[in-house]
Amino acid sequence: MIPLSSERRMLRSEGTRRKHGGVRKRAPNACTRCRQQKIRCSGIIPCEQCTKRNSPCSFDDRAQKILVPRGFITDLEKRAGASDQRDYSSEEIQYSSTALDHNGPSTTSISEIDSRREEDQTVNTCEPRHDSAIREAPREAGRDVQSEPATPTDRFTNPFSSHTPNYVADGSGRPWYLGVSSNWSFNRRVLSMAYERVVGIPLQSKSMFFDGTMYDLGWNGLRGLADPDTTVLPSSDYAMYLINAVKFHCGQMFHLLEEESFMQHFSEFHDASQNAQRPKDLWYIHYLLILAFGKAFVVRSTSSRTPPGAELFVQAMKLLPDIIFLYTQPLQSIEILCSAALYLQCLDFRSSAYNMIGQALRIALEQGMNTNMRAQGLEDKYVERCRKVWWTVYVLDRQMSSLMGVPLAIRDEDISASLPTFSGSPQKTLALEIHVKLSRVIAQILNTVYGVDGRLNRRFMSSTKAALKSIASVTDQLMRSFELPSGESMAGISRLSAYLYLLHHQCVVLATRPLLFSFLKMRLDALGIIPTPASTLGSARILLQMCIESSQKILNILSGLNAQSLLESFLPFDLEAAFAASIVLFLAPAIDTSLLESHIPYRDMAYALLDEMALRGNLIAAARKSELQQLESVLGQIPFKFAGQQTDVGAGTDILGPMHRIHSNIPTNAIVCTDSDPNIRQTPSVNEIMEENTWNHFFTADQLLMVANSLDFDGMDWLMNGSPSTAD
């Protein structure tokens, strides 16, 4: 490799040769001024442009791109790995020596050494350390990544991959894992990063609401066999009303009870003498849970921290046998666990709900419900019920895993169970099929986009492209089977259709928002200077715009439901959709107003939805609104300076100005078909895909495939370098 001093001498001699008629070679690098002005640089010292303007000419050698053999990179990676191994071995020796010196021989095990090493390397990227479980690492060993200036490579590290775990401590010092795909974690990361960069101090944990803190069940979790059952049960006619409410709100999306056998036990229970002792079998526990759900659905307003139906839920949990005894009636046990898990999820007890549905999943696997049971000669009625139970467990596990941001418990390749059939209800059969397909898309996104590879590189783009194609494969069937009402008002939309479309748009947001976060991080890393016009960079712009468009559609659909009094105030799915969409729409104008000019109209829509949920007694909705208000306040303080100006301009200003209209130096990143066959349709350019009103109503399958096929991997190499090259 030629030394830089020799290369500069070559560039100076290049200017001499050009004066004598020599052939000009391509400039290996552009000077600092030409790079900033985005004009052609002659590459000599001083360059022609700087000579004309009598300006100082300097070159930044660090920005120069070089070509090296792949083997050279491989050797460097091997050396780095060997160095890490030597450091680890040295650390083990150091710990072992310390233990021997202070405690004598054989007092420190290998597991203790690993534990100490993990504690020393733990870095909380969002909170100051409150507890020994989250130790402050030495400054020279690893600082808070949100307080360090980011390098180009670090700037586009996917912070939501399982390769980059993060924790945050609550007020008591307990560490909480920030799940990779969790909406709560996403907001936490965004708010903490923006707050620390703008305000200059870490965000305090008291400003956030943690798992299981919103509601009070009035129970410490202990069970006593001698505790009398003092639960006041509703009359039979009111109980029927509550059961029908559960069927309306949950019955078309989840299988929580087998109606025929459940109602048979219901009749027997209410026909018995009033003085008869209450049964304590699994059906009675199941009955209590369904009543708890029913009361939560029909009670429209409450100011208490005790949710409606909590006393029924607590009594059911007190009577629930230990997991080792549930195998005697596996089907009803799974239905009970699904009901309990969903109720806990509604109260924001996410960890408890996730563990509860995990128990249901393992019982189902132990019973072989993930297999093709009909081939085993079992009764058709039993098989159909098993299929309904299995796919309810499947979709709940997928969605709760996504909301927790944790890895999935079972692969789709290990499932061969067929879908159930609902006689006399073909729409319900189609809805379940689409529901399962979208849940599979969620699984694909969690395994690939949020996988172990922590770089926003070709693999990330390939994963996103595959996810968009999977979403497109469901889109046509969704639009044919459940057509959306025309017009922005969404008047007449059904509850079932809305649920499926919301899930569809959340898949798009889930697949694309890591890129949005990375652009925000780049924006915050460049406070005080004009940011790179990242929003106009072809493939990246398409993904960002899709994320924003889906978020807008989510709020439109929810507003249509609210207008018909169909907005869910207890089930968590409408709230999660509104929260995820609002975060995206708050971030977009703070990054670049070419993406979204203003978030104000959508903020008003989101706050109206959350206010309606809170008015009906949803304490979580009020907490989410508080978090969004805090995020809005912090983002509104993001400053930067225009070139040649001394005054700071807050977020919401067009930071690129006329740069939006300059496309000659901006890569379009569209893959153009070069086949000579005139019948083959060429892939449109980025400008054609992003043409105004292209996605005025909904993403069609063709549009999604068009976007996926337009993603240019080569054009996204700038993600690893920080910005695209402008040198000629």
Secondary structure, DSSP 8 states (H G I E B T S, - for coil): ---HHHHHHHHHHHHHHHHTT------SS--HHHHHHT-----SSS-HHHHHTT------GGG------HHHHHHHHHHHHHHHHHHHHHHHHHHHHHHHHHH-TT-S-HHHHHHHHHHHH---SSS---STTS----TTT---TTTS---HHHHTB-TTSTTS--EEE-TT--EEE--SS-HHHHHHHHHHHHHHHHHSS---GGGS--TT-S---S--S---TT---------HHHHHHHHHHHHHHHTTT-----HHHHHHHHHHHHHS-TTS----SHHHHHHHHHHHHHHHHH-----SSS-TTHHHHHHHHHH---GGGGGGSHHHHHHHHHHHHHHHHHTT-HHHHHHHHHHHHHHHHHTTTTS-GGGGT--HHHHHHHHHHHHHHHHHHHHHHHHHT---SS-GGG--------TT-HHHHHHHHHHHHHHHHHHHHHHHTTSS--B-SHHHHHHHHHHHHHHHHHHHHHHHHS---SSTT-TT--HHHHHHHHHHHHHHHHHHHHHHHHHHHHHHHTTTS----GGGSHHHHHHHHHHHHHHHHHHHHHHHHHHTT---SSSSHHHHHHHHHHHHHHHHHHH-TTT-S-SHHHHHHHHHHHHHHHHTT-HHHHHHHHHHHHHHHHHTT--EE-TT--SEE-TTS-SSGGGGG--TTS---------S-TTS-----HHHHT-TTTTSS---HHHHHHHHHH--TGGGTHHHHSS-----
